[in-house]
């Protein structure tokens, strides 16, 4: 079974975005980082499709969406198979 696609939506000003990036790197999780500060399409997708309302970080793991890392860390770890 292949790993789900992980896409994160981040902002340079968001400390939690940096924490999420490091968490994924530390756990050898491949991800695509879409910075909403520089990528209008990413900002639009985050707001219109994910309904994140400019709240970073937001992420998709396969078909599941999470807004915020710290408050969703248990669910994110479970979805990624991390203990």
C-alpha positions in Angstrom: 0.0 0.0 0.0 1.4 3.4 -0.9 1.7 6.4 1.4 -1.0 9.0 1.1 -0.1 12.3 -0.5 0.6 15.0 2.1 0.2 18.6 1.2 0.7 21.4 3.7 -0.4 25.0 3.4 1.9 27.3 5.3 2.8 30.9 5.9 6.2 32.4 6.6 4.7 34.3 9.6 3.3 31.2 11.2 5.5 29.5 13.8 3.2 26.5 13.9 3.9 26.0 10.1 7.6 25.7 10.9 6.8 23.1 13.7 4.7 21.1 11.2 7.4 21.1 8.6 10.0 19.9 11.1 7.7 17.2 12.5 7.2 15.8 9.0 10.9 15.9 8.2 11.8 14.3 11.5 9.4 11.4 10.7 10.6 11.0 7.1 7.2 12.0 5.7 7.3 13.3 2.1 5.2 16.4 1.7 4.5 19.2 -0.7 4.7 22.7 0.9 2.4 25.3 -0.6 3.2 28.7 0.9 0.1 30.9 0.8 2.1 34.1 1.1 3.6 33.6 -2.4 1.1 31.3 -4.1 -2.3 32.8 -4.8 -3.6 29.5 -6.1 -2.6 27.8 -2.9 -4.3 30.5 -0.8 -7.5 30.1 -2.9 -7.5 26.3 -2.6 -6.9 26.5 1.1 -9.8 28.9 1.6 -12.3 27.7 -1.0 -11.8 24.0 -1.0 -10.4 23.2 2.5 -12.4 26.0 4.2 -9.4 26.9 6.3 -10.0 30.6 6.3 -6.4 31.7 6.0 -5.5 29.7 9.1 -2.1 28.0 8.8 -1.0 25.4 8.8 -3.6 23.5 7.0 -2.9 20.1 5.5 -4.3 17.3 3.5 -3.4 13.7 4.0 -4.9 11.8 1.1 -8.6 12.9 1.2 -8.5 14.1 4.9 -8.1 17.7 5.9 -6.6 19.2 9.1 -6.5 22.8 10.1 -3.9 23.5 12.7 -1.1 21.1 13.8 -1.0 21.3 17.5 -4.7 20.8 18.1 -4.8 18.0 15.6 -1.5 16.3 16.3 -3.0 13.1 17.6 -5.2 12.6 14.6 -2.4 13.6 12.2 0.0 11.1 13.8 -2.7 8.4 13.6 -3.4 9.2 9.9 0.3 9.0 9.1 0.9 5.8 11.2 3.2 7.6 13.6 3.2 6.5 17.3 
